């Protein structure tokens, strides 16, 4: 480090002979160099810097415009979606109300249908009971008639002897003969 400092100091001791040389006076050379560099930068860099800033400004404005357009499109889509949502909610409410009324109507139809079916079954039951009663009554009558007939035949067979039997036959033949004469 000391060597570097010494070399700068030794540069300051070089004699200036009107030729190119180093001016080691920092206060005298820096403002001149800085003003020249700044002047060159401002003269040549102003256009480049303006172009860069203009390009950046245009990109920012274009991005803002695109964002505004996207925002407007999003707002429009949101409004359409909200309108569709309201429409769907109204239809859902209508379906819900119609569904409840349809359910009530079907419930009453089912109750009426079941009531009618129960009445028909009650009528069929009563008709079946009446029919079975008539059938049983007829069977009992037949049975009583058969038993009475068997009893009468048994009584007749036990009471009739040959003589009574012949008299009955003769009386019947006489009645047939009388009926023949009347004709």
C-alpha positions in Angstrom: 0.0 0.0 0.0 2.8 2.3 0.8 4.4 1.7 -2.6 1.2 2.7 -4.4 0.9 5.9 -2.4 4.6 6.7 -3.1 4.1 6.1 -6.8 1.3 8.7 -6.9 3.4 11.1 -5.0 6.3 10.7 -7.3 4.1 11.4 -10.3 3.4 14.8 -8.7 7.1 15.7 -8.9 7.5 15.2 -12.6 8.4 18.4 -14.3 5.8 19.7 -16.8 7.6 20.6 -20.0 4.6 21.7 -21.9 3.8 18.2 -23.0 1.3 15.8 -21.9 1.4 15.2 -18.2 -0.6 14.4 -15.1 -2.1 17.1 -13.0 -2.2 15.9 -9.5 -4.0 18.8 -8.1 -7.4 17.2 -7.3 -9.2 20.5 -6.6 -8.2 21.9 -10.0 -8.8 18.9 -12.3 -11.9 17.1 -10.9 -14.5 19.9 -11.5 -13.2 20.4 -15.1 -13.2 16.6 -15.8 -16.6 16.2 -14.2 -18.1 19.1 -16.1 -16.8 17.7 -19.4 -18.0 14.2 -18.7 -21.4 15.5 -17.5 -21.7 17.7 -20.6 -20.9 14.8 -22.9 -23.3 12.6 -21.0 -26.0 15.1 -21.1 -25.5 16.0 -24.8 -25.3 12.4 -26.1 -27.2 10.6 -23.3 -30.1 12.9 -23.3 -31.6 11.4 -26.5 -31.0 7.9 -25.3 -32.3 8.6 -21.9 -35.4 10.3 -23.4 -36.0 7.4 -25.7 -35.6 4.9 -22.8 -38.0 7.0 -20.7 -40.4 7.5 -23.5 -40.4 3.7 -24.2 -40.9 3.0 -20.5 -43.7 5.6 -20.4 -45.4 4.0 -23.4 -45.1 0.5 -22.0 -46.5 1.7 -18.7 -49.4 3.5 -20.4 -50.1 0.5 -22.6 -50.1 -1.7 -19.5 -52.4 0.7 -17.8 -54.7 0.8 -20.9 -54.7 -3.0 -21.1 -55.4 -3.3 -17.4 -58.3 -0.8 -17.7 -59.7 -2.8 -20.7 -59.3 -6.1 -18.7 -60.9 -4.4 -15.7 -63.9 -3.2 -17.8 -64.2 -6.7 -19.4 -64.0 -8.3 -15.9 -66.7 -5.8 -14.7 -68.9 -6.6 -17.7 -68.4 -10.4 -17.1 -69.2 -9.9 -13.4 -72.4 -8.0 -14.2 -73.4 -10.7 -16.7 -72.6 -13.4 -14.2 -74.6 -11.6 -11.5 -77.5 -11.2 -13.9 -77.3 -15.0 -14.7 -77.1 -15.7 -11.0 -80.2 -13.7 -10.3 -82.0 -15.4 -13.2 -81.0 -18.8 -11.9 -82.0 -18.0 -8.4 -85.4 -16.8 -9.6 -85.8 -20.1 -11.6 -84.6 -22.1 -8.6 -87.2 -20.3 -6.4 -89.9 -20.9 -9.0 -88.9 -24.6 -9.3 -88.9 -24.8 -5.5 -92.4 -23.3 -5.2 -93.6 -25.4 -8.1 -91.9 -28.5 -6.7 -93.6 -28.0 -3.3 -97.0 -27.5 -4.9 -96.4 -30.5 -7.1 -95.5 -32.6 -4.1 -98.6 -31.4 -2.3 -100.8 -32.2 -5.3 -99.2 -35.6 -5.7 -99.7 -36.3 -2.0 -103.4 -35.4 -2.2 -103.7 -37.5 -5.4 -102.1 -40.4 -3.6 -104.3 -40.0 -0.6 -107.4 -39.8 -2.8 -106.3 -42.8 -4.8 -105.6 -44.9 -1.7 -109.0 -43.8 -0.2 -110.7 -44.9 -3.4 -108.8 -48.2 -3.4 -109.7 -48.8 0.2 -113.4 -48.2 -0.5 -113.3 -50.6 -3.4 -111.5 -53.2 -1.3 -114.2 -52.7 1.4 -116.9 -53.2 -1.2 -115.2 -56.3 -2.6 -114.9 -57.6 1.0 -118.5 -57.0 1.7 -119.6 -58.6 -1.6 -117.3 -61.6 -0.9 -118.7 -62.0 2.6 -122.3 -61.8 1.3 -121.5 -64.3 -1.5 -119.9 -66.7 1.0 -122.9 -66.3 3.3 -125.3 -67.2 0.5 -123.1 -70.1 -0.5 -123.0 -71.4 3.1 -126.8 -70.9 3.4 -127.4 -72.8 0.2 -125.1 -75.6 1.4 -126.9 -75.8 4.7 -130.3 -75.8 2.9 -129.1 -78.7 0.6 -127.8 -80.6 3.6 -131.1 -80.1 5.5 -133.1 -81.0 2.4 -131.0 -84.1 1.9 -131.3 -85.1 5.5 -135.1 -84.4 5.5 -135.4 -86.4 2.3 -133.4 -89.3 3.7 -135.5 -89.1 6.8 -138.8 -89.1 4.8 -137.6 -92.0 2.7 -136.5 -93.9 5.8 -140.0 -93.2 7.4 -141.8 -94.2 4.2 -139.7 -97.4 3.8 -140.3 -98.3 7.4 -144.0 -97.5 7.3 -144.9 -99.0 4.0 -145.6 -102.6 3.7 -146.5 -104.6 0.6 -150.2 -104.1 1.0 -150.0 -100.3 1.6 -147.6 -100.2 -1.3 -150.0 -101.9 -3.6 -152.8 -99.7 -2.5 -150.8 -96.6 -3.2 -149.9 -97.8 -6.6 -153.5 -98.6 -7.4 -154.7 -95.2 -6.2 -152.1 -93.5 -8.4 -153.1 -95.6 -11.4 -156.7 -94.6 -10.7 -155.8 -91.0 -10.6 -153.9 -91.3 -13.9 -156.9 -93.0 -15.4 -159.3 -90.3 -14.2 -157.0 -87.7 -15.7 -157.0 -89.5 -19.0 -160.8 -89.5 -19.1 -161.0 -85.8 -18.4 -158.8 -85.0 -21.3 
